Amino acid sequence: MDSMQLLKDLCINHSPSSREDMLYPLVREAFSPFGDIYIDHMNNVIIHKRGKGKGSIMIMAHADEVFLIVTEICEGGFLRFKGIGIDPKALVSQEVVVHGKDKILGIIGIKPIYIMSNDEKKNGVTADSLLIDTGYSKEGLESIVKVGDFITLKGEFVELLNKNISCKAIDDRAGITAMYECARELQNINHDLDVYFVCSCQEEVGHRGAKMISYSLNPDIGIAIDTTFDSGTMGDTERENILGNGPIICIGPNLHPKLNEKIMKVGREHRISYGVEVESGNTGTDAWDIQITRSGIPTLLISIPIKYMHTRVEVANIDDIKSTGRLIAKFIGKLKSEDLEDILCF
C-alpha cells in the first residue's frame, strides 16, 4: 500500500478516545504482511514483527483523535457538547460527524455578528456558546443520538504544494503511517530485536494506552512517535521545527541520552535529516508514560512537525513521515542484542 493512501484512509476515518477499535480494520489490512496483529481489551492495537528473539523494542503512535461528546439534545435538533482537546475557536463553522445509532452530519454555526448583543460581541467563543445543528427535530434526533455519544470532526484530505498534506487527525495518523514505513523498511533488514508496533489508545485523555501496553509488553526500549508544533509564522517560533526538514528528535529528562546519541548517529550515517527540540519536563506524549512503566523503560520521542494542531486542517509533510519511519528502521537495524546492556546503562 502507498503511504499517502494509507495516511488518507486513516485520517478521514474516525476513532475518538476509547473507540480506537473503529480504526482496527484499516490497521489490520495495512500491517498484516509484517507480523501477528491483535487488539487488546482496551483497544491498543499491536503488530508483532519477529526478529531473532534477542530483546524487544516497542514503537508507538496513538490511534485516537481529539473529539467532542454530546451533553444535551435541544429543541430544534441542536446538540450541546463538551470538547476534548479542541479549542472552541477552531470549531466555528465546522462540519462534524455525530456517532449515534447511525452516523449523522452536523454543522457548528455561530450567530451572525450583526444580530449579536454587545455582550456577545465582546465575549470570546466558548464551547457553551456553540451548538451543533443537525437539521433534525428534537424527537427525531433523540431516536438516533443520546447523551454521551461521540462527535468527531469531518475532514477532507487535501494535497498541497511541496508534498504537504492537510486533514484532521494527522495527529497522530502520521505516526501510524511512519510505523508502516518502518515496517516496510525492516522487511529488508535482518534485525535482532523483536519489534512491537503499537497503535495506542486514549493518548488524548492522558496517555492511558501507553501505560497499559508498556506494562504488558515490557520491552527493552520504547519509541513514541507523535506530532509536534512547527516553527512557522503561525507556529511556535521559539522552536526550529520546519516542515520538509525531517523528523524531530526530542531531548530532555523524559528521553534516554544514549539512545538519542545513537539515533542521531544513525541519521548522520544514512543522511536522513532531522531536527532537535528540547522538553525540560513533560513531553505531553506517550513517551512520558512509557519511561516510568515497571522499573523504567529507556525511551525515545521522535516527532513529526505539523501546523494547526487539533484542528480539521492540520498540515504535515509526507516526506517527513517517510523519513521518520526510515530513521527508526535503520536505528533498529543497528541495535545488536549483545550491545543492549552497554547502550542502556549510564
C-alpha positions in Angstrom: 0.0 0.0 0.0 1.2 3.5 -0.8 1.9 5.6 2.3 -0.1 8.6 1.0 -3.1 6.4 0.5 -2.8 4.8 3.9 -2.5 8.3 5.6 -5.6 9.5 3.8 -7.6 6.4 4.8 -6.5 6.7 8.4 -7.2 10.5 8.6 -10.6 10.6 7.1 -11.8 7.7 9.3 -12.8 8.3 12.9 -11.5 6.9 16.3 -12.2 9.1 19.3 -10.5 8.1 22.6 -11.8 4.7 23.8 -13.2 3.9 20.3 -9.8 3.1 18.6 -11.4 -0.2 17.5 -13.0 1.8 14.7 -9.6 2.1 13.1 -8.6 -1.5 13.7 -9.8 -2.9 10.3 -7.6 -0.4 8.4 -4.6 -1.1 10.5 -5.0 -4.8 10.3 -5.2 -4.7 6.5 -2.1 -2.4 6.1 0.1 -4.2 8.7 -0.9 -7.8 8.1 2.1 -8.6 5.8 4.5 -7.7 8.6 3.5 -9.8 11.6 0.9 -11.0 14.0 -1.8 -8.5 14.8 -4.2 -8.3 17.7 -6.2 -5.8 19.7 -6.4 -5.9 23.5 -9.4 -5.3 25.7 -8.7 -1.6 25.9 -8.2 -1.1 22.2 -4.5 -0.9 21.9 -3.6 -2.5 18.5 -0.4 -4.5 18.5 1.6 -5.8 15.5 4.4 -8.2 16.4 7.2 -8.4 13.9 9.6 -11.1 14.9 13.4 -10.6 14.9 15.9 -13.1 16.3 14.1 -13.0 19.6 17.1 -11.4 21.3 15.4 -8.5 23.1 12.5 -6.3 22.1 11.7 -2.8 21.1 8.2 -1.1 21.1 7.3 1.6 18.6 4.1 3.5 19.5 1.8 6.0 17.8 -1.6 6.8 19.2 -4.7 5.9 17.3 -7.2 8.2 19.0 -8.1 11.7 17.9 -9.5 14.8 19.7 -13.3 14.8 19.8 -16.5 16.2 21.3 -19.1 14.5 23.4 -22.9 15.1 23.5 -24.2 16.6 26.7 -27.7 17.7 25.8 -30.3 17.2 23.0 -32.1 20.5 22.5 -35.2 21.8 20.7 -34.8 22.3 17.0 -32.4 19.5 16.5 -29.4 21.2 18.2 -26.8 19.4 20.3 -24.8 20.8 23.2 -21.4 19.3 23.7 -18.1 19.3 25.6 -14.8 19.3 23.7 -11.8 17.2 24.5 -8.6 18.7 23.2 -10.2 21.2 20.8 -10.1 25.0 21.1 -13.7 26.2 20.7 -12.5 28.9 18.3 -11.4 26.2 15.9 -15.0 24.8 15.9 -16.8 27.7 14.4 -18.4 26.9 11.0 -17.0 23.3 11.0 -18.7 20.1 9.9 -18.8 17.2 12.4 -19.9 13.6 12.4 -22.2 12.5 15.3 -21.7 8.8 16.2 -25.1 7.8 17.3 -27.1 4.7 16.3 -26.3 5.9 12.8 -23.7 8.4 11.8 -25.2 11.8 11.1 -23.7 15.0 9.9 -23.9 18.3 11.7 -22.5 21.8 11.5 -21.3 24.2 14.2 -22.8 27.6 13.4 -22.5 30.9 15.3 -24.9 33.8 15.5 -24.0 36.4 12.8 -22.3 39.4 14.4 -25.0 41.7 13.0 -27.6 40.3 15.4 -25.3 39.7 18.4 -25.8 41.7 21.6 -23.0 43.9 22.7 -22.0 41.4 25.4 -22.0 38.6 22.8 -19.7 40.7 20.6 -17.3 41.3 23.5 -17.1 37.8 24.8 -14.8 35.2 23.3 -16.0 32.0 21.8 -16.7 29.2 24.3 -18.0 25.7 23.9 -21.1 26.7 25.9 -21.9 29.4 23.3 -21.8 26.9 20.4 -24.4 24.4 19.2 -24.3 21.6 16.6 -27.2 22.0 14.1 -28.3 18.6 12.7 -31.4 19.6 10.9 -33.5 17.0 12.8 -36.4 17.7 15.1 -35.7 17.0 18.7 -37.8 13.9 18.6 -36.1 12.6 15.5 -32.7 13.3 16.9 -33.5 11.5 20.2 -34.2 8.4 18.2 -30.7 8.3 16.9 -28.5 10.2 19.4 -28.1 10.0 23.2 -26.1 12.0 25.8 -22.6 10.6 25.8 -22.3 9.9 22.1 -19.1 10.8 20.5 -18.6 13.5 17.9 -15.6 13.9 15.6 -14.5 16.5 13.1 -15.3 15.8 9.4 -12.1 16.2 7.5 -11.2 16.3 3.8 -7.7 15.1 2.8 -6.0 17.8 0.7 -2.7 17.5 -1.1 -0.9 20.9 -1.0 2.3 22.1 -2.6 5.8 20.8 -1.7 4.5 17.4 -0.6 2.4 18.9 2.2 -0.9 17.4 3.1 -3.8 18.6 5.2 -6.6 16.8 7.1 -8.0 16.3 10.5 -6.3 13.7 12.8 -2.8 13.9 11.3 -2.0 13.9 15.0 -1.3 11.0 15.2 -2.2 9.1 12.0 1.1 10.5 10.7 2.8 8.4 13.4 0.9 5.2 12.4 1.9 5.8 8.8 5.6 6.3 9.9 5.4 3.0 11.7 4.1 1.4 8.4 7.1 2.9 6.6 9.4 1.5 9.3 7.8 -2.0 9.0 8.3 -1.9 5.2 11.9 -0.9 5.6 12.5 -3.6 8.2 11.5 -6.2 5.6 15.0 -5.7 4.1 16.8 -5.6 7.4 17.9 -8.7 9.4 17.2 -7.3 12.9 18.0 -8.9 16.3 15.2 -7.4 18.3 11.6 -8.4 18.2 9.6 -5.3 17.2 6.2 -4.4 18.6 4.3 -1.7 16.7 1.6 -0.3 18.9 -1.3 1.9 17.9 -2.1 3.1 21.4 -5.4 4.1 22.8 -6.5 7.1 24.8 -3.4 9.2 24.4 -5.5 12.4 24.1 -7.0 11.9 27.5 -3.9 11.0 29.4 -1.6 8.5 27.6 -3.6 5.7 29.2 -2.9 3.1 26.5 0.8 3.7 26.7 0.7 2.8 30.4 -1.3 -0.4 29.8 0.6 -1.9 26.9 4.1 -0.9 28.1 3.4 -2.8 31.3 2.2 -5.8 29.3 4.9 -6.0 26.7 7.8 -4.7 29.0 10.1 -4.0 26.1 13.9 -3.3 26.4 13.4 0.0 24.5 10.4 2.2 23.7 10.0 4.8 21.0 7.0 7.1 20.8 6.1 8.7 17.5 3.9 11.8 17.8 3.5 15.2 16.2 5.0 18.5 17.4 4.4 22.2 16.8 6.0 23.7 13.7 8.1 26.8 14.0 6.4 28.7 11.1 4.6 32.0 11.1 1.6 30.6 12.9 3.5 28.0 14.9 5.9 28.1 17.9 8.6 30.5 16.6 10.9 29.6 19.5 11.4 26.1 18.0 13.2 25.1 14.9 10.7 22.5 13.6 10.4 23.0 9.8 8.0 21.1 7.6 10.1 19.2 5.0 13.3 19.1 7.0 12.7 15.7 8.6 11.6 14.3 11.9 12.3 16.0 15.3 14.3 14.2 18.0 13.4 15.3 21.4 15.9 15.8 24.2 15.1 16.1 27.9 14.8 14.0 31.1 11.9 12.0 29.6 14.3 10.6 27.0 17.3 8.4 27.2 20.6 10.2 26.3 22.5 7.3 24.9 19.6 6.3 22.7 19.4 9.9 21.5 23.1 9.9 20.6 22.7 6.6 18.8 19.7 7.5 16.7 21.3 10.9 15.8 24.4 9.0 14.7 22.3 6.7 12.5 20.6 9.7 10.9 24.0 11.2 10.0 25.3 7.9 8.7 22.3 7.4 6.4 21.9 11.1 5.5 18.5 11.3 7.0 18.0 14.9 8.0 16.4 15.6 11.4 15.8 18.5 13.8 16.2 18.7 17.6 13.9 20.2 20.2 14.2 20.4 24.0 11.5 19.5 26.5 12.6 20.1 30.1 9.6 18.4 31.6 6.5 16.5 30.5 6.7 15.9 26.7 2.9 15.6 26.7 3.2 12.3 24.7 3.1 8.6 25.2 6.8 8.8 25.9 6.1 10.3 29.3 4.3 7.1 30.5 6.4 4.5 28.6 9.5 5.7 30.5 8.2 5.1 34.0 6.5 1.8 33.4 7.5 -1.1 35.7 11.2 -0.4 36.7 11.6 2.0 33.8 11.9 1.7 30.0 14.6 3.6 28.1 12.6 5.8 25.8 12.9 7.9 22.7 10.5 10.5 21.3 10.5 11.1 17.5 8.1 13.8 16.4 6.7 14.9 13.1 6.2 18.7 12.8 2.6 19.8 11.9 0.8 23.1 11.6 -2.6 23.9 13.2 -2.6 21.1 15.7 -6.0 19.8 16.9 -8.0 21.3 14.0 -9.5 19.8 10.9 -6.8 21.4 8.8 -3.6 20.0 10.3 -0.8 20.2 7.9 2.3 17.9 7.6 4.8 16.9 5.0 4.7 13.3 3.6 8.5 13.1 3.3 8.9 13.9 7.0 6.6 11.0 7.7 8.5 8.6 5.5 11.9 9.8 6.9 10.6 9.2 10.4 9.9 5.5 9.6 13.1 5.1 7.7 15.2 6.6 10.5 13.7 4.3 13.1 14.1 1.2 10.9 17.8 2.0 10.4 18.2 2.5 14.1 16.6 -0.9 14.8 18.9 -2.5 12.3 21.9 -1.1 14.3 20.7 -2.5 17.6 22.5 -5.7 18.4 21.4 -7.8 21.4 24.9 -8.1 22.8 25.2 -4.3 22.8 21.9 -3.6 24.7 23.4 -3.5 28.2 26.2 -1.1 27.1 23.7 1.2 25.3 21.1 1.3 28.0 23.3 1.7 31.1 24.6 5.1 32.2 
